[in-house]
């Protein structure tokens, strides 16, 4: 490896807005302020709010009504008959 082209790798301290402090090593030394960490992020805490994707399906059915339901059932039935043949 060439000398003098790599940044220095030293201790770093990450401070989250929730108060959590993580000490590690990084090319950015000193204190680094972050807004969110694994202690307060919804995915890690289990308090994640799921987006209502079912609303999209219901909106589709309201827009196209029974025509869409009938055609989907018909396609499934045809595919299952083809597999049996």
mmCIF file as gemmi writes it, N, C-alpha and C atoms, coordinates in Angstrom:
data_model
loop_
_atom_site.group_PDB
_atom_site.id
_atom_site.type_symbol
_atom_site.label_atom_id
_atom_site.label_alt_id
_atom_site.label_comp_id
_atom_site.label_asym_id
_atom_site.label_entity_id
_atom_site.label_seq_id
_atom_site.pdbx_PDB_ins_code
_atom_site.Cartn_x
_atom_site.Cartn_y
_atom_site.Cartn_z
_atom_site.occupancy
_atom_site.B_iso_or_equiv
_atom_site.pdbx_formal_charge
_atom_site.auth_seq_id
_atom_site.auth_asym_id
_atom_site.pdbx_PDB_model_num
ATOM 1 N N . UNK Axp A 1 ? 0.839 -1.188 0 1 0 ? 1 A 1
ATOM 2 C CA . UNK Axp A 1 ? 0 0 0 1 0 ? 1 A 1
ATOM 3 C C . UNK Axp A 1 ? 0.88 1.247 0 1 0 ? 1 A 1
ATOM 4 N N . UNK Axp A 2 ? 0.384 2.255 -0.632 1 0 ? 2 A 1
ATOM 5 C CA . UNK Axp A 2 ? 1.133 3.505 -0.659 1 0 ? 2 A 1
ATOM 6 C C . UNK Axp A 2 ? 1.024 4.202 0.695 1 0 ? 2 A 1
ATOM 7 N N . UNK Axp A 3 ? 2.088 4.845 1.073 1 0 ? 3 A 1
ATOM 8 C CA . UNK Axp A 3 ? 2.091 5.568 2.338 1 0 ? 3 A 1
ATOM 9 C C . UNK Axp A 3 ? 1.622 6.997 2.115 1 0 ? 3 A 1
ATOM 10 N N . UNK Axp A 4 ? 0.897 7.509 3.109 1 0 ? 4 A 1
ATOM 11 C CA . UNK Axp A 4 ? 0.499 8.917 3.068 1 0 ? 4 A 1
ATOM 12 C C . UNK Axp A 4 ? -0.788 9.212 2.311 1 0 ? 4 A 1
ATOM 13 N N . UNK Axp A 5 ? -1.46 8.196 1.754 1 0 ? 5 A 1
ATOM 14 C CA . UNK Axp A 5 ? -2.7 8.485 1.017 1 0 ? 5 A 1
ATOM 15 C C . UNK Axp A 5 ? -3.95 8.081 1.797 1 0 ? 5 A 1
ATOM 16 N N . UNK Axp A 6 ? -3.782 7.34 2.887 1 0 ? 6 A 1
ATOM 17 C CA . UNK Axp A 6 ? -4.927 6.874 3.655 1 0 ? 6 A 1
ATOM 18 C C . UNK Axp A 6 ? -5.2 7.809 4.832 1 0 ? 6 A 1
ATOM 19 N N . UNK Axp A 7 ? -6.474 8.062 5.132 1 0 ? 7 A 1
ATOM 20 C CA . UNK Axp A 7 ? -6.784 8.932 6.264 1 0 ? 7 A 1
ATOM 21 C C . UNK Axp A 7 ? -6.474 8.228 7.587 1 0 ? 7 A 1
ATOM 22 N N . UNK Axp A 8 ? -6.266 9.021 8.614 1 0 ? 8 A 1
ATOM 23 C CA . UNK Axp A 8 ? -5.972 8.456 9.925 1 0 ? 8 A 1
ATOM 24 C C . UNK Axp A 8 ? -7.237 7.82 10.491 1 0 ? 8 A 1
ATOM 25 N N . UNK Axp A 9 ? -7.056 6.689 11.145 1 0 ? 9 A 1
ATOM 26 C CA . UNK Axp A 9 ? -8.157 5.915 11.706 1 0 ? 9 A 1
ATOM 27 C C . UNK Axp A 9 ? -7.991 5.928 13.214 1 0 ? 9 A 1
ATOM 28 N N . UNK Axp A 10 ? -8.914 6.623 13.899 1 0 ? 10 A 1
ATOM 29 C CA . UNK Axp A 10 ? -8.754 6.761 15.333 1 0 ? 10 A 1
ATOM 30 C C . UNK Axp A 10 ? -10.073 6.7 16.073 1 0 ? 10 A 1
ATOM 31 N N . UNK Axp A 11 ? -10.047 6.941 17.367 1 0 ? 11 A 1
ATOM 32 C CA . UNK Axp A 11 ? -11.264 6.851 18.18 1 0 ? 11 A 1
ATOM 33 C C . UNK Axp A 11 ? -12.269 7.935 17.819 1 0 ? 11 A 1
ATOM 34 N N . UNK Axp A 12 ? -13.539 7.55 17.852 1 0 ? 12 A 1
ATOM 35 C CA . UNK Axp A 12 ? -14.628 8.486 17.578 1 0 ? 12 A 1
ATOM 36 C C . UNK Axp A 12 ? -15.745 8.22 18.574 1 0 ? 12 A 1
ATOM 37 N N . UNK Axp A 13 ? -16.483 9.257 18.874 1 0 ? 13 A 1
ATOM 38 C CA . UNK Axp A 13 ? -17.584 9.146 19.825 1 0 ? 13 A 1
ATOM 39 C C . UNK Axp A 13 ? -18.848 9.668 19.142 1 0 ? 13 A 1
ATOM 40 N N . UNK Axp A 14 ? -19.834 8.766 18.978 1 0 ? 14 A 1
ATOM 41 C CA . UNK Axp A 14 ? -21.104 9.135 18.369 1 0 ? 14 A 1
ATOM 42 C C . UNK Axp A 14 ? -22.109 9.424 19.475 1 0 ? 14 A 1
ATOM 43 N N . UNK Axp A 15 ? -22.707 10.618 19.46 1 0 ? 15 A 1
ATOM 44 C CA . UNK Axp A 15 ? -23.689 11.006 20.459 1 0 ? 15 A 1
ATOM 45 C C . UNK Axp A 15 ? -25.029 11.205 19.761 1 0 ? 15 A 1
ATOM 46 N N . UNK Axp A 16 ? -26.013 10.414 20.198 1 0 ? 16 A 1
ATOM 47 C CA . UNK Axp A 16 ? -27.352 10.479 19.599 1 0 ? 16 A 1
ATOM 48 C C . UNK Axp A 16 ? -28.19 11.543 20.314 1 0 ? 16 A 1
ATOM 49 N N . UNK Axp A 17 ? -29.228 12 19.646 1 0 ? 17 A 1
ATOM 50 C CA . UNK Axp A 17 ? -30.138 12.976 20.226 1 0 ? 17 A 1
ATOM 51 C C . UNK Axp A 17 ? -30.884 12.397 21.429 1 0 ? 17 A 1
ATOM 52 N N . UNK Axp A 18 ? -31.036 11.073 21.499 1 0 ? 18 A 1
ATOM 53 C CA . UNK Axp A 18 ? -31.727 10.433 22.616 1 0 ? 18 A 1
ATOM 54 C C . UNK Axp A 18 ? -30.822 10.325 23.847 1 0 ? 18 A 1
ATOM 55 N N . UNK Axp A 19 ? -29.537 10.594 23.685 1 0 ? 19 A 1
ATOM 56 C CA . UNK Axp A 19 ? -28.602 10.538 24.805 1 0 ? 19 A 1
ATOM 57 C C . UNK Axp A 19 ? -27.672 9.339 24.767 1 0 ? 19 A 1
ATOM 58 N N . UNK Axp A 20 ? -27.889 8.423 23.867 1 0 ? 20 A 1
ATOM 59 C CA . UNK Axp A 20 ? -27.035 7.247 23.74 1 0 ? 20 A 1
ATOM 60 C C . UNK Axp A 20 ? -25.669 7.656 23.198 1 0 ? 20 A 1
ATOM 61 N N . UNK Axp A 21 ? -24.616 7.052 23.756 1 0 ? 21 A 1
ATOM 62 C CA . UNK Axp A 21 ? -23.25 7.339 23.324 1 0 ? 21 A 1
ATOM 63 C C . UNK Axp A 21 ? -22.618 6.045 22.84 1 0 ? 21 A 1
ATOM 64 N N . UNK Axp A 22 ? -22.041 6.074 21.644 1 0 ? 22 A 1
ATOM 65 C CA . UNK Axp A 22 ? -21.377 4.919 21.062 1 0 ? 22 A 1
ATOM 66 C C . UNK Axp A 22 ? -19.925 5.303 20.818 1 0 ? 22 A 1
ATOM 67 N N . UNK Axp A 23 ? -19.019 4.544 21.393 1 0 ? 23 A 1
ATOM 68 C CA . UNK Axp A 23 ? -17.597 4.803 21.179 1 0 ? 23 A 1
ATOM 69 C C . UNK Axp A 23 ? -17.041 3.737 20.253 1 0 ? 23 A 1
ATOM 70 N N . UNK Axp A 24 ? -16.414 4.184 19.185 1 0 ? 24 A 1
ATOM 71 C CA . UNK Axp A 24 ? -15.875 3.277 18.17 1 0 ? 24 A 1
ATOM 72 C C . UNK Axp A 24 ? -14.655 3.923 17.538 1 0 ? 24 A 1
ATOM 73 N N . UNK Axp A 25 ? -14.254 3.431 16.376 1 0 ? 25 A 1
ATOM 74 C CA . UNK Axp A 25 ? -13.136 4.013 15.641 1 0 ? 25 A 1
ATOM 75 C C . UNK Axp A 25 ? -13.636 4.448 14.273 1 0 ? 25 A 1
ATOM 76 N N . UNK Axp A 26 ? -13.086 5.53 13.764 1 0 ? 26 A 1
ATOM 77 C CA . UNK Axp A 26 ? -13.528 6.059 12.479 1 0 ? 26 A 1
ATOM 78 C C . UNK Axp A 26 ? -12.428 6.942 11.894 1 0 ? 26 A 1
ATOM 79 N N . UNK Axp A 27 ? -12.605 7.297 10.634 1 0 ? 27 A 1
ATOM 80 C CA . UNK Axp A 27 ? -11.672 8.241 10.02 1 0 ? 27 A 1
ATOM 81 C C . UNK Axp A 27 ? -12.013 9.668 10.431 1 0 ? 27 A 1
ATOM 82 N N . UNK Axp A 28 ? -13.199 9.859 10.992 1 0 ? 28 A 1
ATOM 83 C CA . UNK Axp A 28 ? -13.578 11.168 11.55 1 0 ? 28 A 1
ATOM 84 C C . UNK Axp A 28 ? -13.431 11.079 13.065 1 0 ? 28 A 1
ATOM 85 N N . UNK Axp A 29 ? -12.366 11.6 13.598 1 0 ? 29 A 1
ATOM 86 C CA . UNK Axp A 29 ? -12.138 11.53 15.03 1 0 ? 29 A 1
ATOM 87 C C . UNK Axp A 29 ? -12.934 12.613 15.754 1 0 ? 29 A 1
ATOM 88 N N . UNK Axp A 30 ? -13.11 12.383 17.045 1 0 ? 30 A 1
ATOM 89 C CA . UNK Axp A 30 ? -13.799 13.366 17.874 1 0 ? 30 A 1
ATOM 90 C C . UNK Axp A 30 ? -15.247 12.978 18.108 1 0 ? 30 A 1
ATOM 91 N N . UNK Axp A 31 ? -16.045 13.972 18.453 1 0 ? 31 A 1
ATOM 92 C CA . UNK Axp A 31 ? -17.467 13.756 18.754 1 0 ? 31 A 1
ATOM 93 C C . UNK Axp A 31 ? -18.287 13.998 17.492 1 0 ? 31 A 1
ATOM 94 N N . UNK Axp A 32 ? -19.124 13.025 17.164 1 0 ? 32 A 1
ATOM 95 C CA . UNK Axp A 32 ? -19.994 13.125 16 1 0 ? 32 A 1
ATOM 96 C C . UNK Axp A 32 ? -21.437 13.04 16.494 1 0 ? 32 A 1
ATOM 97 N N . UNK Axp A 33 ? -22.217 14.08 16.23 1 0 ? 33 A 1
ATOM 98 C CA . UNK Axp A 33 ? -23.62 14.132 16.663 1 0 ? 33 A 1
ATOM 99 C C . UNK Axp A 33 ? -24.487 13.458 15.598 1 0 ? 33 A 1
ATOM 100 N N . UNK Axp A 34 ? -25.362 12.537 16.046 1 0 ? 34 A 1
ATOM 101 C CA . UNK Axp A 34 ? -26.303 11.878 15.138 1 0 ? 34 A 1
ATOM 102 C C . UNK Axp A 34 ? -27.719 12.058 15.672 1 0 ? 34 A 1
ATOM 103 N N . UNK Axp A 35 ? -28.693 11.976 14.779 1 0 ? 35 A 1
ATOM 104 C CA . UNK Axp A 35 ? -30.079 12.201 15.158 1 0 ? 35 A 1
ATOM 105 C C . UNK Axp A 35 ? -30.766 10.943 15.645 1 0 ? 35 A 1
ATOM 106 N N . UNK Axp A 36 ? -30.368 9.799 15.121 1 0 ? 36 A 1
ATOM 107 C CA . UNK Axp A 36 ? -31.072 8.561 15.457 1 0 ? 36 A 1
ATOM 108 C C . UNK Axp A 36 ? -30.068 7.416 15.532 1 0 ? 36 A 1
ATOM 109 N N . UNK Axp A 37 ? -30.308 6.486 16.454 1 0 ? 37 A 1
ATOM 110 C CA . UNK Axp A 37 ? -29.399 5.351 16.636 1 0 ? 37 A 1
ATOM 111 C C . UNK Axp A 37 ? -30.213 4.076 16.815 1 0 ? 37 A 1
ATOM 112 N N . UNK Axp A 38 ? -29.542 2.975 17.081 1 0 ? 38 A 1
ATOM 113 C CA . UNK Axp A 38 ? -30.245 1.697 17.232 1 0 ? 38 A 1
ATOM 114 C C . UNK Axp A 38 ? -31.104 1.653 18.488 1 0 ? 38 A 1
ATOM 115 N N . UNK Axp A 39 ? -30.83 2.494 19.468 1 0 ? 39 A 1
ATOM 116 C CA . UNK Axp A 39 ? -31.648 2.507 20.683 1 0 ? 39 A 1
ATOM 117 C C . UNK Axp A 39 ? -32.966 3.25 20.503 1 0 ? 39 A 1
ATOM 118 N N . UNK Axp A 40 ? -33.033 4.181 19.558 1 0 ? 40 A 1
ATOM 119 C CA . UNK Axp A 40 ? -34.254 4.962 19.412 1 0 ? 40 A 1
ATOM 120 C C . UNK Axp A 40 ? -34.918 4.81 18.036 1 0 ? 40 A 1
ATOM 121 N N . UNK Axp A 41 ? -34.311 4.067 17.112 1 0 ? 41 A 1
ATOM 122 C CA . UNK Axp A 41 ? -34.906 3.877 15.791 1 0 ? 41 A 1
ATOM 123 C C . UNK Axp A 41 ? -36.084 2.908 15.889 1 0 ? 41 A 1
ATOM 124 N N . UNK Axp A 42 ? -37.234 3.219 15.262 1 0 ? 42 A 1
ATOM 125 C CA . UNK Axp A 42 ? -38.43 2.383 15.377 1 0 ? 42 A 1
ATOM 126 C C . UNK Axp A 42 ? -38.238 0.935 14.94 1 0 ? 42 A 1
ATOM 127 N N . UNK Axp A 43 ? -37.399 0.659 13.984 1 0 ? 43 A 1
ATOM 128 C CA . UNK Axp A 43 ? -37.207 -0.718 13.535 1 0 ? 43 A 1
ATOM 129 C C . UNK Axp A 43 ? -36.564 -1.55 14.638 1 0 ? 43 A 1
ATOM 130 N N . UNK Axp A 44 ? -35.601 -0.984 15.352 1 0 ? 44 A 1
ATOM 131 C CA . UNK Axp A 44 ? -34.899 -1.721 16.4 1 0 ? 44 A 1
ATOM 132 C C . UNK Axp A 44 ? -35.685 -1.78 17.704 1 0 ? 44 A 1
ATOM 133 N N . UNK Axp A 45 ? -36.533 -0.781 17.967 1 0 ? 45 A 1
ATOM 134 C CA . UNK Axp A 45 ? -37.278 -0.754 19.226 1 0 ? 45 A 1
ATOM 135 C C . UNK Axp A 45 ? -38.571 -1.541 19.159 1 0 ? 45 A 1
ATOM 136 N N . UNK Axp A 46 ? -39.02 -1.893 17.952 1 0 ? 46 A 1
ATOM 137 C CA . UNK Axp A 46 ? -40.264 -2.65 17.81 1 0 ? 46 A 1
ATOM 138 C C . UNK Axp A 46 ? -41.494 -1.777 17.821 1 0 ? 46 A 1
ATOM 139 N N . UNK Axp A 47 ? -41.342 -0.497 17.726 1 0 ? 47 A 1
ATOM 140 C CA . UNK Axp A 47 ? -42.477 0.418 17.73 1 0 ? 47 A 1
ATOM 141 C C . UNK Axp A 47 ? -42.747 0.969 16.339 1 0 ? 47 A 1
ATOM 142 N N . UNK Axp A 48 ? -42.421 0.185 15.332 1 0 ? 48 A 1
ATOM 143 C CA . UNK Axp A 48 ? -42.579 0.624 13.956 1 0 ? 48 A 1
ATOM 144 C C . UNK Axp A 48 ? -44.043 0.661 13.583 1 0 ? 48 A 1
ATOM 145 N N . UNK Axp A 49 ? -44.442 1.733 12.934 1 0 ? 49 A 1
ATOM 146 C CA . UNK Axp A 49 ? -45.806 1.857 12.45 1 0 ? 49 A 1
ATOM 147 C C . UNK Axp A 49 ? -45.826 1.403 10.997 1 0 ? 49 A 1
ATOM 148 N N . UNK Axp A 50 ? -46.668 0.432 10.698 1 0 ? 50 A 1
ATOM 149 C CA . UNK Axp A 50 ? -46.733 -0.095 9.345 1 0 ? 50 A 1
ATOM 150 C C . UNK Axp A 50 ? -47.605 0.793 8.47 1 0 ? 50 A 1
ATOM 151 N N . UNK Axp A 51 ? -47.202 0.969 7.243 1 0 ? 51 A 1
ATOM 152 C CA . UNK Axp A 51 ? -47.969 1.747 6.283 1 0 ? 51 A 1
ATOM 153 C C . UNK Axp A 51 ? -49.15 0.898 5.831 1 0 ? 51 A 1
ATOM 154 N N . UNK Axp A 52 ? -50.3 1.511 5.732 1 0 ? 52 A 1
ATOM 155 C CA . UNK Axp A 52 ? -51.509 0.779 5.36 1 0 ? 52 A 1
ATOM 156 C C . UNK Axp A 52 ? -51.513 0.501 3.871 1 0 ? 52 A 1
ATOM 157 N N . UNK Axp A 53 ? -50.953 -0.638 3.483 1 0 ? 53 A 1
ATOM 158 C CA . UNK Axp A 53 ? -50.94 -1.014 2.071 1 0 ? 53 A 1
ATOM 159 C C . UNK Axp A 53 ? -52.267 -1.64 1.673 1 0 ? 53 A 1
ATOM 160 N N . UNK Axp A 54 ? -53.036 -2.122 2.649 1 0 ? 54 A 1
ATOM 161 C CA . UNK Axp A 54 ? -54.339 -2.712 2.344 1 0 ? 54 A 1
ATOM 162 C C . UNK Axp A 54 ? -55.288 -1.654 1.801 1 0 ? 54 A 1
ATOM 163 N N . UNK Axp A 55 ? -55.086 -0.42 2.159 1 0 ? 55 A 1
ATOM 164 C CA . UNK Axp A 55 ? -55.925 0.658 1.653 1 0 ? 55 A 1
ATOM 165 C C . UNK Axp A 55 ? -55.846 0.785 0.145 1 0 ? 55 A 1
ATOM 166 N N . UNK Axp A 56 ? -54.704 0.467 -0.421 1 0 ? 56 A 1
ATOM 167 C CA . UNK Axp A 56 ? -54.545 0.532 -1.874 1 0 ? 56 A 1
ATOM 168 C C . UNK Axp A 56 ? -55.411 -0.511 -2.569 1 0 ? 56 A 1
ATOM 169 N N . UNK Axp A 57 ? -55.427 -1.716 -2.002 1 0 ? 57 A 1
ATOM 170 C CA . UNK Axp A 57 ? -56.219 -2.788 -2.6 1 0 ? 57 A 1
ATOM 171 C C . UNK Axp A 57 ? -57.7 -2.443 -2.523 1 0 ? 57 A 1
ATOM 172 N N . UNK Axp A 58 ? -58.122 -1.945 -1.367 1 0 ? 58 A 1
ATOM 173 C CA . UNK Axp A 58 ? -59.53 -1.582 -1.21 1 0 ? 58 A 1
ATOM 174 C C . UNK Axp A 58 ? -59.91 -0.423 -2.128 1 0 ? 58 A 1
ATOM 175 N N . UNK Axp A 59 ? -58.997 0.507 -2.329 1 0 ? 59 A 1
ATOM 176 C CA . UNK Axp A 59 ? -59.256 1.61 -3.256 1 0 ? 59 A 1
ATOM 177 C C . UNK Axp A 59 ? -59.431 1.067 -4.673 1 0 ? 59 A 1
ATOM 178 N N . UNK Axp A 60 ? -58.612 0.088 -5.053 1 0 ? 60 A 1
ATOM 179 C CA . UNK Axp A 60 ? -58.72 -0.534 -6.371 1 0 ? 60 A 1
ATOM 180 C C . UNK Axp A 60 ? -60.085 -1.196 -6.533 1 0 ? 60 A 1
ATOM 181 N N . UNK Axp A 61 ? -60.513 -1.946 -5.507 1 0 ? 61 A 1
ATOM 182 C CA . UNK Axp A 61 ? -61.817 -2.614 -5.584 1 0 ? 61 A 1
ATOM 183 C C . UNK Axp A 61 ? -62.963 -1.607 -5.623 1 0 ? 61 A 1
ATOM 184 N N . UNK Axp A 62 ? -62.841 -0.498 -4.898 1 0 ? 62 A 1
ATOM 185 C CA . UNK Axp A 62 ? -63.886 0.53 -4.967 1 0 ? 62 A 1
ATOM 186 C C . UNK Axp A 62 ? -63.959 1.138 -6.36 1 0 ? 62 A 1
ATOM 187 N N . UNK Axp A 63 ? -62.804 1.302 -6.977 1 0 ? 63 A 1
ATOM 188 C CA . UNK Axp A 63 ? -62.76 1.938 -8.288 1 0 ? 63 A 1
ATOM 189 C C . UNK Axp A 63 ? -63.31 1.004 -9.376 1 0 ? 63 A 1
ATOM 190 N N . UNK Axp A 64 ? -62.899 -0.262 -9.356 1 0 ? 64 A 1
ATOM 191 C CA . UNK Axp A 64 ? -63.266 -1.181 -10.419 1 0 ? 64 A 1
ATOM 192 C C . UNK Axp A 64 ? -64.355 -2.169 -10.019 1 0 ? 64 A 1
ATOM 193 N N . UNK Axp A 65 ? -64.674 -2.224 -8.744 1 0 ? 65 A 1
ATOM 194 C CA . UNK Axp A 65 ? -65.797 -3.018 -8.264 1 0 ? 65 A 1
ATOM 195 C C . UNK Axp A 65 ? -65.674 -4.507 -8.518 1 0 ? 65 A 1
ATOM 196 N N . UNK Axp A 66 ? -66.807 -5.144 -8.777 1 0 ? 66 A 1
ATOM 197 C CA . UNK Axp A 66 ? -66.874 -6.595 -8.944 1 0 ? 66 A 1
ATOM 198 C C . UNK Axp A 66 ? -66.183 -7.066 -10.218 1 0 ? 66 A 1
ATOM 199 N N . UNK Axp A 67 ? -66.007 -6.199 -11.188 1 0 ? 67 A 1
ATOM 200 C CA . UNK Axp A 67 ? -65.33 -6.6 -12.428 1 0 ? 67 A 1
ATOM 201 C C . UNK Axp A 67 ? -63.92 -7.119 -12.114 1 0 ? 67 A 1
ATOM 202 N N . UNK Axp A 68 ? -63.215 -6.413 -11.277 1 0 ? 68 A 1
ATOM 203 C CA . UNK Axp A 68 ? -61.847 -6.802 -10.931 1 0 ? 68 A 1
ATOM 204 C C . UNK Axp A 68 ? -61.834 -8.106 -10.144 1 0 ? 68 A 1
ATOM 205 N N . UNK Axp A 69 ? -62.75 -8.245 -9.192 1 0 ? 69 A 1
ATOM 206 C CA . UNK Axp A 69 ? -62.797 -9.462 -8.377 1 0 ? 69 A 1
ATOM 207 C C . UNK Axp A 69 ? -63.117 -10.671 -9.236 1 0 ? 69 A 1
ATOM 208 N N . UNK Axp A 70 ? -64.055 -10.52 -10.147 1 0 ? 70 A 1
ATOM 209 C CA . UNK Axp A 70 ? -64.46 -11.633 -10.999 1 0 ? 70 A 1
ATOM 210 C C . UNK Axp A 70 ? -63.32 -12.042 -11.921 1 0 ? 70 A 1
ATOM 211 N N . UNK Axp A 71 ? -62.641 -11.063 -12.534 1 0 ? 71 A 1
ATOM 212 C CA . UNK Axp A 71 ? -61.568 -11.4 -13.479 1 0 ? 71 A 1
ATOM 213 C C . UNK Axp A 71 ? -60.391 -12.058 -12.769 1 0 ? 71 A 1
ATOM 214 N N . UNK Axp A 72 ? -60.083 -11.649 -11.544 1 0 ? 72 A 1
ATOM 215 C CA . UNK Axp A 72 ? -58.981 -12.254 -10.797 1 0 ? 72 A 1
ATOM 216 C C . UNK Axp A 72 ? -59.316 -13.703 -10.453 1 0 ? 72 A 1
ATOM 217 N N . UNK Axp A 73 ? -60.544 -13.955 -10.004 1 0 ? 73 A 1
ATOM 218 C CA . UNK Axp A 73 ? -60.955 -15.319 -9.675 1 0 ? 73 A 1
ATOM 219 C C . UNK Axp A 73 ? -60.954 -16.19 -10.923 1 0 ? 73 A 1
ATOM 220 N N . UNK Axp A 74 ? -61.39 -15.629 -12.041 1 0 ? 74 A 1
ATOM 221 C CA . UNK Axp A 74 ? -61.444 -16.368 -13.293 1 0 ? 74 A 1
ATOM 222 C C . UNK Axp A 74 ? -60.034 -16.767 -13.74 1 0 ? 74 A 1
ATOM 223 N N . UNK Axp A 75 ? -59.08 -15.837 -13.635 1 0 ? 75 A 1
ATOM 224 C CA . UNK Axp A 75 ? -57.698 -16.127 -14.025 1 0 ? 75 A 1
ATOM 225 C C . UNK Axp A 75 ? -57.104 -17.226 -13.149 1 0 ? 75 A 1
ATOM 226 N N . UNK Axp A 76 ? -57.358 -17.174 -11.857 1 0 ? 76 A 1
ATOM 227 C CA . UNK Axp A 76 ? -56.836 -18.203 -10.958 1 0 ? 76 A 1
ATOM 228 C C . UNK Axp A 76 ? -57.424 -19.568 -11.297 1 0 ? 76 A 1
ATOM 229 N N . UNK Axp A 77 ? -58.709 -19.591 -11.615 1 0 ? 77 A 1
ATOM 230 C CA . UNK Axp A 77 ? -59.372 -20.851 -11.94 1 0 ? 77 A 1
ATOM 231 C C . UNK Axp A 77 ? -58.803 -21.436 -13.22 1 0 ? 77 A 1
ATOM 232 N N . UNK Axp A 78 ? -58.579 -20.585 -14.222 1 0 ? 78 A 1
ATOM 233 C CA . UNK Axp A 78 ? -58.022 -21.041 -15.49 1 0 ? 78 A 1
ATOM 234 C C . UNK Axp A 78 ? -56.618 -21.59 -15.312 1 0 ? 78 A 1
ATOM 235 N N . UNK Axp A 79 ? -55.808 -20.927 -14.486 1 0 ? 79 A 1
ATOM 236 C CA . UNK Axp A 79 ? -54.441 -21.402 -14.254 1 0 ? 79 A 1
ATOM 237 C C . UNK Axp A 79 ? -54.435 -22.742 -13.551 1 0 ? 79 A 1
ATOM 238 N N . UNK Axp A 80 ? -55.327 -22.931 -12.594 1 0 ? 80 A 1
ATOM 239 C CA . UNK Axp A 80 ? -55.363 -24.197 -11.869 1 0 ? 80 A 1
ATOM 240 C C . UNK Axp A 80 ? -55.842 -25.324 -12.784 1 0 ? 80 A 1
ATOM 241 N N . UNK Axp A 81 ? -56.755 -25.033 -13.726 1 0 ? 81 A 1
ATOM 242 C CA . UNK Axp A 81 ? -57.222 -26.051 -14.679 1 0 ? 81 A 1
ATOM 243 C C . UNK Axp A 81 ? -56.093 -26.42 -15.643 1 0 ? 81 A 1
ATOM 244 N N . UNK Axp A 82 ? -55.253 -25.444 -16.032 1 0 ? 82 A 1
ATOM 245 C CA . UNK Axp A 82 ? -54.143 -25.712 -16.931 1 0 ? 82 A 1
ATOM 246 C C . UNK Axp A 82 ? -53.1 -26.621 -16.266 1 0 ? 82 A 1
ATOM 247 N N . UNK Axp A 83 ? -52.867 -26.397 -14.97 1 0 ? 83 A 1
ATOM 248 C CA . UNK Axp A 83 ? -51.896 -27.206 -14.244 1 0 ? 83 A 1
ATOM 249 C C . UNK Axp A 83 ? -52.374 -28.653 -14.123 1 0 ? 83 A 1
ATOM 250 N N . UNK Axp A 84 ? -53.663 -28.839 -13.97 1 0 ? 84 A 1
ATOM 251 C CA . UNK Axp A 84 ? -54.225 -30.186 -13.818 1 0 ? 84 A 1
ATOM 252 C C . UNK Axp A 84 ? -54.178 -30.953 -15.129 1 0 ? 84 A 1
ATOM 253 N N . UNK Axp A 85 ? -54.221 -30.25 -16.241 1 0 ? 85 A 1
ATOM 254 C CA . UNK Axp A 85 ? -54.242 -30.916 -17.546 1 0 ? 85 A 1
ATOM 255 C C . UNK Axp A 85 ? -52.905 -31.459 -17.948 1 0 ? 85 A 1
